[in-house]
Amino acid sequence: MTPVQSLGDLLLLRESVLLECKLANGRDGKGALPDDFWPTYSAMANTDGGMVVLGMRERKGLFEPVGIENPGKVRTELFNNLNNRQKVSINLLTDSQVHECVVDGKTLLLVEIPRARRQQRPVHLSRNPFEGNTYRRLNEGDRPLPDEDVKRMLAEQVEDSRDSRILPHFGLKDLDVDSLKAYRNIFRADKPDHPWLALDDEGFLQMLGGWREDRATGEAGLTVAALLMFGRWPSIAEALPMYFVDYQERPADYAASVRWLDRIVPDGNWSGNLFDFYRRVVNKLTADVKVPFVLKGDTRQDDTPTHKALREALVNTLVHADFTGRLSVLVIKEPAGFVFRNPGSLRVPSAQALQGGVSDCRNRTMQQMFLMIGLGERAGSGMSRILHGWKDLGHGLKLVERYEPQEHAVLEMTWSPESSGQSSGQSSGQSSGESGGRILDLLAQKATLTIPDIAKQLALTTRAVEKQIAKLKAQNRLRRVGPNKGGRWEVLPNDRTR
């Protein structure tokens, strides 16, 4: 804890931790723990921790030390109540986290409240966590949590893995045959001599954790992990009504236009499961990433640290998501970079998650399924690997936990200024508008050019050219005349643009 000897120290402390000041005079003026300390204790413990300064008044950002005449009395009252389950559910404090300090001749009591571990939340008042007795810290205020959020905290507390639960009355008929077949093909290519390859689908799923038998009850069946990874959309929606996955490719002016260039959601045209979502999205995330010409032996290496970081970020989002929450999994690709949002709070603090070494995955069975085909990382170093791989390239990365409209985590990966063109498949310094104009210039000279021809002449990927042509068509600046083979392009006058 930062030593506090002056008001200036408190101002510095406020910049680094969540700080709350409370009077502690009591009715007799000699000192007493204020009643509003307890909602703050619950709120800070259930959020990111913080510090409460007792004996201090704060008005409009200005500190005024009032002091406590008998701080020993307040300390005793604090620990007596912390160890009273009628008052609060758990004591998170030790003597070392409660300090006396003197500021301007006034004795204050500093109480450092840590963030509660997943197994300790919800930290609530009285013996009942519901009916407004559990708080969270939002915008410097202590807000009682709705019972729905408290129930999710309780589920997180007792379920180390949220996806190992058996789904009664669900079976192989609820799985998408092509998804499971595609997974098995990748598994076979990665591990051609693996003994699991000889098993039928039920046996194969059982080894993966997708089919399980409860030894205590004798119940057997499909697990949540198998349904999420390989399920059919109607079956997933029946078992998990809040489930939704969303990929959006947004233009730079999305805030004003609220239009996307590309989107993937469960729309009936594909299975809607997580394995297929991953396969579709990862290709789009990395489609425009430039690949330097590097040989390993006689083979060109097309896998870069950027590709690996984006794959890891996508897998990380899926295996840590809480699919019972009201928010969707959301993956955004935009010119500035990428955003990965997964519903559910972080199981470990963001700084610890980025540092690596600690693994507390919400969906451990799915994590293992990805791991078995060479994706993801179980040792707690996955996020750390993203951080180092991405930042070593000079890019920006931020992991934050948010609680409104519901709890969720957001990983933001932004391009460095020198590399910003990669996000749209262009070489550095070449904007989307410039690419579109150069395509029009080429086609005005030779209307029979193919997309690969254009890509080669402009040093772009074919995917980038396809996107630019789609934009030009939408703007009524270009149209196709005749069939794909043997046809030609027609560049339209500027006065027909929208």
C-alpha positions as CSV (number, residue, x, y, z in Angstrom):
1,M,0.0,0.0,0.0
2,T,1.2,3.5,-0.8
3,P,2.2,5.4,2.4
4,V,-0.2,8.2,3.2
5,Q,1.2,11.2,5.1
6,S,-0.5,14.1,3.4
7,L,-3.5,15.1,1.3
8,G,-1.2,15.0,-1.7
9,D,-0.5,11.3,-1.1
10,L,-4.3,10.7,-1.1
11,L,-4.6,12.5,-4.5
12,L,-1.8,10.3,-5.9
13,L,-3.5,7.3,-4.5
14,R,-6.8,8.2,-6.1
15,E,-5.1,8.1,-9.5
16,S,-4.0,4.5,-9.0
17,V,-6.8,2.8,-7.0
18,L,-10.5,3.2,-6.4
19,L,-10.8,5.4,-3.4
20,E,-13.8,6.1,-1.1
21,C,-13.8,8.5,1.9
22,K,-16.2,8.2,4.8
23,L,-16.6,9.9,8.1
24,A,-16.3,7.6,11.2
25,N,-17.2,9.9,14.1
26,G,-20.1,7.9,15.6
27,R,-22.8,9.5,17.8
28,D,-20.5,10.2,20.6
29,G,-17.8,11.7,18.3
30,K,-15.2,9.3,19.5
31,G,-15.4,7.0,16.5
32,A,-17.6,4.3,15.0
33,L,-17.8,2.4,11.8
34,P,-20.3,4.0,9.5
35,D,-23.3,1.9,8.3
36,D,-22.5,2.8,4.6
37,F,-19.1,1.1,4.9
38,W,-20.7,-2.3,4.3
39,P,-22.3,-1.7,0.9
40,T,-18.9,-0.3,-0.2
41,Y,-17.1,-3.3,1.1
42,S,-19.4,-5.6,-0.8
43,A,-19.2,-3.5,-4.0
44,M,-15.4,-3.2,-4.1
45,A,-14.9,-6.9,-3.3
46,N,-17.3,-7.9,-6.1
47,T,-15.6,-5.5,-8.6
48,D,-11.9,-4.6,-8.6
49,G,-11.2,-3.9,-5.0
50,G,-10.3,-0.5,-3.7
51,M,-9.6,1.6,-0.6
52,V,-11.8,3.2,2.0
53,V,-10.4,6.1,4.1
54,L,-12.2,6.4,7.4
55,G,-12.2,9.8,9.1
56,M,-12.0,11.8,5.9
57,R,-14.6,14.0,4.3
58,E,-14.6,14.5,0.5
59,R,-16.5,17.3,-1.2
60,K,-16.4,17.8,-4.9
61,G,-13.0,16.2,-5.2
62,L,-11.5,18.1,-2.2
63,F,-10.3,16.1,0.8
64,E,-10.8,17.3,4.4
65,P,-9.3,15.2,7.2
66,V,-11.7,15.1,10.2
67,G,-10.0,12.3,12.1
68,I,-11.0,9.5,14.4
69,E,-10.5,10.1,18.2
70,N,-10.4,6.3,19.0
71,P,-9.2,4.4,15.9
72,G,-8.6,1.2,17.9
73,K,-12.4,1.1,18.7
74,V,-13.2,1.4,15.0
75,R,-10.7,-1.3,14.0
76,T,-12.2,-3.7,16.6
77,E,-15.7,-3.0,15.4
78,L,-14.6,-3.6,11.8
79,F,-13.1,-7.0,12.4
80,N,-15.9,-8.1,14.8
81,N,-18.4,-7.4,12.0
82,L,-16.2,-9.0,9.3
83,N,-16.3,-12.2,11.2
84,N,-20.0,-12.1,11.8
85,R,-21.9,-14.0,9.1
86,Q,-25.1,-12.2,10.0
87,K,-23.4,-9.0,8.9
88,V,-21.3,-10.0,5.8
89,S,-20.7,-13.3,4.0
90,I,-16.9,-13.4,4.2
91,N,-13.9,-11.6,5.7
92,L,-11.4,-10.7,3.1
93,L,-9.1,-8.5,5.3
94,T,-6.1,-9.2,7.4
95,D,-4.5,-6.8,9.9
96,S,-1.9,-5.7,7.3
97,Q,-4.7,-4.3,5.1
98,V,-6.0,-1.9,7.8
99,H,-3.6,1.0,8.6
100,E,-3.6,4.0,10.8
101,C,-2.1,7.2,9.4
102,V,-1.9,10.8,10.5
103,V,-2.7,13.6,8.0
104,D,-2.6,17.3,9.1
105,G,-2.6,16.1,12.7
106,K,-5.7,13.9,12.2
107,T,-5.7,10.1,12.6
108,L,-7.3,8.2,9.7
109,L,-7.9,4.6,9.2
110,L,-7.1,3.2,5.7
111,V,-8.9,-0.1,4.7
112,E,-7.6,-1.8,1.7
113,I,-10.3,-4.1,0.2
114,P,-9.1,-6.8,-2.3
115,R,-11.0,-8.1,-5.2
116,A,-12.7,-11.3,-4.1
117,R,-11.8,-14.5,-5.9
118,R,-14.4,-16.2,-8.0
119,Q,-14.9,-18.9,-5.3
120,Q,-15.6,-16.1,-2.8
121,R,-18.2,-14.1,-4.8
122,P,-20.8,-12.9,-4.3
123,V,-19.7,-11.0,-1.2
124,H,-23.0,-10.0,0.3
125,L,-24.5,-8.5,3.4
126,S,-26.5,-10.7,5.8
127,R,-26.9,-14.3,5.1
128,N,-29.1,-13.7,2.0
129,P,-27.3,-12.7,-1.2
130,F,-30.5,-11.8,-2.9
131,E,-33.0,-8.9,-2.5
132,G,-30.4,-6.2,-2.9
133,N,-27.8,-7.5,-0.4
134,T,-25.1,-7.9,-3.0
135,Y,-23.4,-4.8,-4.4
136,R,-21.1,-3.8,-7.3
137,R,-19.0,-0.7,-7.8
138,L,-20.2,1.3,-10.8
139,N,-19.2,4.9,-11.6
140,E,-17.9,5.5,-8.0
141,G,-21.2,4.4,-6.5
142,D,-22.3,1.2,-4.8
143,R,-25.2,-0.4,-6.7
144,P,-27.3,-3.4,-5.5
145,L,-27.2,-6.2,-8.0
146,P,-30.4,-7.7,-9.5
147,D,-31.0,-11.3,-8.5
148,E,-30.2,-12.5,-12.0
149,D,-26.6,-11.3,-11.7
150,V,-26.3,-12.8,-8.3
151,K,-27.4,-16.2,-9.5
152,R,-24.7,-16.1,-12.2
153,M,-22.1,-15.2,-9.6
154,L,-23.2,-18.2,-7.5
155,A,-23.0,-20.5,-10.6
156,E,-19.5,-19.2,-11.3
157,Q,-18.6,-19.9,-7.6
158,V,-19.5,-23.6,-7.6
159,E,-18.9,-24.6,-11.3
160,D,-15.3,-24.6,-12.2
161,S,-16.2,-25.5,-15.8
162,R,-19.6,-24.2,-17.1
163,D,-19.7,-26.5,-20.1
164,S,-19.4,-30.0,-18.6
165,R,-23.0,-30.2,-17.6
166,I,-25.0,-33.1,-19.1
167,L,-28.1,-32.0,-21.1
168,P,-31.0,-34.3,-20.4
169,H,-32.8,-35.6,-23.5
170,F,-30.2,-34.2,-25.9
171,G,-28.2,-36.6,-28.1
172,L,-26.3,-37.1,-31.3
173,K,-29.4,-36.0,-33.3
174,D,-28.9,-32.5,-32.0
175,L,-25.4,-32.2,-33.6
176,D,-24.6,-31.0,-37.0
177,V,-23.1,-33.9,-38.8
178,D,-20.9,-31.8,-41.1
179,S,-19.4,-29.8,-38.2
180,L,-18.3,-33.0,-36.3
181,K,-17.0,-34.5,-39.5
182,A,-14.9,-31.4,-40.3
183,Y,-13.5,-31.4,-36.7
184,R,-12.6,-35.1,-37.0
185,N,-10.9,-34.4,-40.3
186,I,-8.7,-31.6,-38.8
187,F,-8.0,-33.9,-35.8
188,R,-6.9,-36.7,-38.2
189,A,-4.7,-34.3,-40.2
190,D,-3.0,-33.1,-37.0
191,K,-2.8,-36.5,-35.3
192,P,-2.9,-39.1,-38.0
193,D,-2.0,-42.1,-35.7
194,H,-4.2,-41.1,-32.8
195,P,-6.2,-44.1,-31.3
196,W,-9.4,-42.0,-31.0
197,L,-9.7,-41.9,-34.7
198,A,-11.0,-45.6,-34.7
199,L,-13.9,-44.7,-32.4
200,D,-17.4,-43.9,-33.5
201,D,-18.9,-40.5,-33.0
202,E,-20.2,-41.2,-29.5
203,G,-17.0,-42.7,-28.4
204,F,-15.0,-39.9,-29.9
205,L,-17.1,-37.3,-28.2
206,Q,-16.8,-39.2,-24.9
207,M,-13.0,-38.9,-25.1
208,L,-13.3,-35.2,-25.8
209,G,-15.7,-34.6,-22.9
210,G,-18.6,-34.0,-25.3
211,W,-20.5,-37.1,-24.0
212,R,-20.3,-37.8,-20.3
213,E,-21.7,-40.2,-17.7
214,D,-22.3,-39.0,-14.1
215,R,-21.0,-41.7,-11.8
216,A,-23.1,-40.6,-8.9
217,T,-26.5,-40.5,-10.7
218,G,-25.9,-42.8,-13.7
219,E,-27.1,-40.0,-16.0
220,A,-25.4,-40.0,-19.4
221,G,-25.7,-37.8,-22.4
222,L,-24.4,-34.9,-24.5
223,T,-22.6,-32.1,-22.6
224,V,-23.1,-28.4,-23.0
225,A,-19.6,-28.3,-24.6
226,A,-20.5,-30.7,-27.4
227,L,-23.8,-28.8,-28.2
228,L,-22.0,-25.5,-28.3
229,M,-19.2,-26.8,-30.5
230,F,-21.0,-29.0,-32.9
231,G,-24.7,-28.5,-32.3
232,R,-27.5,-27.5,-34.7
233,W,-28.9,-24.0,-34.3
234,P,-32.4,-25.0,-33.2
235,S,-31.0,-27.4,-30.5
236,I,-28.5,-24.8,-29.2
237,A,-31.3,-22.2,-29.0
238,E,-33.5,-24.6,-27.1
239,A,-30.8,-25.5,-24.5
240,L,-29.3,-22.0,-24.2
241,P,-31.9,-19.4,-25.2
242,M,-29.4,-16.5,-24.7
243,Y,-26.8,-17.9,-27.0
244,F,-25.8,-15.7,-29.9
245,V,-22.5,-15.1,-31.8
246,D,-21.9,-12.1,-34.0
247,Y,-19.0,-11.1,-36.3
248,Q,-19.1,-7.6,-37.9
249,E,-16.7,-6.0,-40.3
250,R,-17.2,-2.3,-39.9
251,P,-16.1,0.7,-42.0
252,A,-14.2,3.6,-40.5
253,D,-17.4,5.7,-40.4
254,Y,-19.5,3.0,-38.7
255,A,-20.5,5.4,-35.8
256,A,-22.3,7.7,-38.3
257,S,-23.5,5.1,-40.9
258,V,-24.3,2.1,-38.6
259,R,-23.7,-0.2,-41.5
260,W,-21.3,-3.1,-41.8
261,L,-19.3,-4.4,-44.7
262,D,-19.8,-8.0,-43.7
263,R,-21.6,-9.9,-40.9
264,I,-21.8,-13.5,-39.7
265,V,-24.7,-14.4,-37.3
266,P,-26.7,-17.6,-36.9
267,D,-29.2,-17.0,-39.8
268,G,-30.2,-20.5,-40.9
269,N,-27.6,-20.6,-43.7
270,W,-25.1,-22.4,-41.5
271,S,-25.0,-24.5,-38.3
272,G,-24.6,-21.6,-35.9
273,N,-22.3,-23.5,-33.6
274,L,-19.0,-22.3,-32.2
275,F,-16.7,-24.5,-34.2
276,D,-18.2,-23.3,-37.5
277,F,-18.3,-19.7,-36.2
278,Y,-14.5,-20.0,-35.5
279,R,-13.8,-21.4,-39.0
280,R,-15.7,-18.7,-40.7
281,V,-14.5,-15.8,-38.7
282,V,-10.8,-16.7,-38.4
283,N,-10.5,-16.6,-42.2
284,K,-12.1,-13.2,-42.3
285,L,-10.0,-11.8,-39.5
286,T,-6.7,-12.8,-41.2
287,A,-7.8,-12.5,-44.9
288,D,-6.1,-9.1,-45.4
289,V,-3.1,-9.5,-43.2
290,K,0.0,-9.2,-45.2
291,V,2.3,-12.2,-45.2
292,P,6.1,-11.5,-45.7
293,F,7.9,-13.8,-48.0
294,V,9.8,-16.2,-45.6
295,L,11.1,-19.6,-46.4
296,K,11.6,-22.5,-44.0
297,G,13.7,-24.9,-46.1
298,D,11.9,-24.9,-49.4
299,T,8.5,-24.1,-48.0
300,R,7.0,-20.6,-47.7
301,Q,5.8,-19.8,-44.2
302,D,2.3,-18.1,-44.3
303,D,1.7,-18.1,-40.6
304,T,2.9,-14.9,-38.9
305,P,2.8,-13.7,-35.3
306,T,-0.2,-11.5,-36.3
307,H,-2.1,-14.6,-37.6
308,K,-1.3,-16.4,-34.4
309,A,-2.4,-13.6,-32.1
310,L,-5.7,-13.2,-33.9
311,R,-6.4,-16.9,-33.7
312,E,-5.6,-17.0,-30.0
313,A,-7.8,-14.0,-29.3
314,L,-10.8,-15.6,-31.1
315,V,-10.4,-18.9,-29.3
316,N,-9.9,-17.1,-26.0
317,T,-13.1,-15.2,-26.5
318,L,-15.1,-18.4,-27.2
319,V,-13.8,-20.5,-24.4
320,H,-14.2,-17.8,-21.7
321,A,-17.7,-16.6,-22.7
322,D,-20.7,-17.0,-20.4
323,F,-23.4,-18.2,-22.8
324,T,-26.1,-17.8,-20.2
325,G,-25.8,-14.0,-20.2
326,R,-27.9,-11.6,-22.2
327,L,-25.0,-10.2,-24.2
328,S,-23.7,-12.0,-27.3
329,V,-20.2,-12.9,-28.3
330,L,-19.1,-10.1,-30.5
331,V,-16.1,-9.9,-32.8
332,I,-15.4,-6.7,-34.7
333,K,-13.0,-6.0,-37.5
334,E,-12.5,-2.4,-38.4
335,P,-9.7,-0.3,-40.0
336,A,-8.3,0.6,-36.5
337,G,-8.0,-3.0,-35.5
338,F,-10.1,-5.7,-33.7
339,V,-12.5,-6.0,-30.8
340,F,-13.4,-9.2,-29.0
341,R,-16.2,-9.2,-26.5
342,N,-17.3,-12.1,-24.4
343,P,-20.2,-12.1,-22.0
344,G,-19.3,-12.8,-18.4
345,S,-16.8,-11.2,-16.0
346,L,-13.1,-12.0,-16.0
347,R,-12.3,-14.9,-13.7
348,V,-8.9,-13.4,-12.9
349,P,-8.0,-9.7,-12.8
350,S,-7.1,-8.3,-16.2
351,A,-3.5,-7.5,-15.2
352,Q,-3.1,-11.1,-14.1
353,A,-4.7,-12.5,-17.3
354,L,-2.3,-10.5,-19.4
355,Q,0.7,-11.5,-17.4
356,G,-0.1,-15.2,-17.8
357,G,0.6,-18.1,-15.6
358,V,-2.9,-18.5,-14.1
359,S,-5.6,-20.4,-16.0
360,D,-9.3,-20.3,-14.9
361,C,-11.2,-21.0,-18.0
362,R,-15.0,-20.8,-17.9
363,N,-15.5,-23.5,-20.6
364,R,-12.7,-26.0,-20.0
365,T,-14.1,-28.8,-22.1
366,M,-14.3,-26.6,-25.2
367,Q,-10.9,-25.3,-24.4
368,Q,-9.6,-28.9,-24.5
369,M,-11.5,-29.5,-27.8
370,F,-9.7,-26.6,-29.4
371,L,-6.4,-27.6,-27.9
372,M,-6.7,-31.1,-29.5
373,I,-6.6,-29.5,-32.9
374,G,-3.7,-27.2,-32.2
375,L,-5.7,-24.1,-31.1
376,G,-5.6,-22.3,-27.8
377,E,-3.5,-22.7,-24.7
378,R,-4.3,-24.3,-21.4
379,A,-1.4,-23.3,-19.3
380,G,-2.6,-19.8,-18.6
381,S,-0.2,-18.2,-21.1
382,G,-2.6,-17.8,-24.0
383,M,-3.5,-14.2,-23.3
384,S,0.1,-13.4,-22.4
385,R,1.2,-14.9,-25.7
386,I,-1.3,-12.6,-27.5
387,L,0.0,-9.6,-25.6
388,H,3.7,-10.2,-26.4
389,G,3.1,-11.4,-29.9
390,W,0.9,-8.4,-30.8
391,K,2.8,-5.7,-28.8
392,D,6.2,-6.9,-30.1
393,L,5.0,-5.8,-33.5
394,G,4.3,-2.3,-32.1
395,H,0.5,-2.7,-31.9
396,G,-1.8,-1.7,-29.1
397,L,-3.7,-4.1,-26.8
398,K,-6.1,-3.5,-23.9
399,L,-8.2,-5.9,-21.8
400,V,-11.0,-4.4,-19.7
401,E,-13.9,-5.6,-17.6
402,R,-17.2,-3.8,-17.9
403,Y,-20.5,-4.2,-16.1
404,E,-23.1,-2.3,-18.1
405,P,-25.5,-3.2,-19.6
406,Q,-24.3,-6.5,-18.2
407,E,-20.9,-7.9,-17.1
408,H,-18.6,-8.6,-20.0
409,A,-14.9,-8.5,-21.0
410,V,-13.5,-6.6,-24.0
411,L,-10.1,-7.3,-25.6
412,E,-9.1,-4.4,-28.0
413,M,-6.3,-5.0,-30.4
414,T,-5.4,-1.9,-32.4
415,W,-2.9,-1.6,-35.3
416,S,0.1,0.6,-34.9
417,P,-0.1,3.8,-37.1
418,E,2.6,2.3,-39.4
419,S,0.5,-0.8,-39.9
420,S,-3.0,0.5,-40.0
421,G,-3.5,-0.4,-43.6
422,Q,-3.3,-4.1,-42.9
423,S,-6.8,-4.0,-41.4
424,S,-8.3,-3.5,-44.7
425,G,-5.9,-5.5,-46.8
426,Q,-3.9,-2.5,-48.2
427,S,-0.3,-1.7,-48.1
428,S,0.7,0.9,-45.6
429,G,-0.3,4.4,-46.6
430,Q,-3.0,3.3,-49.1
431,S,-6.5,4.1,-47.9
432,S,-9.7,2.4,-48.9
433,G,-10.8,5.3,-51.0
434,E,-7.5,5.3,-52.9
435,S,-7.8,1.6,-53.6
436,G,-11.3,2.1,-55.0
437,G,-10.2,4.9,-57.2
438,R,-7.2,2.9,-58.6
439,I,-9.5,0.0,-59.3
440,L,-11.8,2.3,-61.3
441,D,-8.9,3.7,-63.2
442,L,-7.7,0.2,-64.2
443,L,-11.1,-0.9,-65.3
444,A,-11.7,2.3,-67.3
445,Q,-8.6,1.4,-69.3
446,K,-9.4,-2.4,-69.6
447,A,-12.9,-3.5,-68.7
448,T,-12.1,-7.2,-69.0
449,L,-9.6,-7.4,-66.1
450,T,-10.3,-10.2,-63.6
451,I,-10.1,-9.8,-59.9
452,P,-6.8,-11.7,-59.7
453,D,-5.5,-9.4,-62.4
454,I,-6.5,-6.3,-60.4
455,A,-5.0,-7.7,-57.2
456,K,-1.7,-8.4,-58.9
457,Q,-1.4,-5.0,-60.5
458,L,-2.3,-3.1,-57.3
459,A,-0.4,-5.4,-54.9
460,L,-3.6,-6.2,-53.0
461,T,-5.2,-9.5,-51.9
462,T,-8.1,-10.8,-54.0
463,R,-10.3,-10.5,-50.9
464,A,-9.4,-6.8,-50.6
465,V,-10.3,-6.3,-54.3
466,E,-13.6,-8.1,-53.8
467,K,-14.5,-5.8,-50.9
468,Q,-13.6,-2.7,-52.9
469,I,-15.7,-3.9,-55.8
470,A,-18.6,-4.6,-53.5
471,K,-18.4,-1.0,-52.2
472,L,-18.1,0.4,-55.7
473,K,-21.2,-1.5,-56.8
474,A,-23.1,-0.3,-53.7
475,Q,-22.1,3.3,-54.5
476,N,-23.4,2.8,-58.1
477,R,-19.9,3.5,-59.5
478,L,-19.3,0.1,-61.0
479,R,-21.4,-2.7,-62.5
480,R,-20.9,-6.0,-64.1
481,V,-22.1,-6.6,-67.7
482,G,-22.5,-10.1,-68.9
483,P,-21.4,-13.4,-67.1
484,N,-18.5,-13.7,-64.7
485,K,-16.5,-15.5,-67.4
486,G,-16.4,-13.5,-70.6
487,G,-18.2,-10.4,-69.3
488,R,-16.8,-7.0,-68.6
489,W,-16.9,-4.2,-66.1
490,E,-18.6,-0.8,-66.7
491,V,-17.4,2.2,-64.8
492,L,-20.4,4.5,-64.1
493,P,-20.3,8.4,-64.1
494,N,-19.7,10.1,-60.8
495,D,-23.1,11.8,-60.8
496,R,-24.7,8.4,-60.1
497,T,-22.9,7.9,-56.8
498,R,-24.8,8.0,-53.5
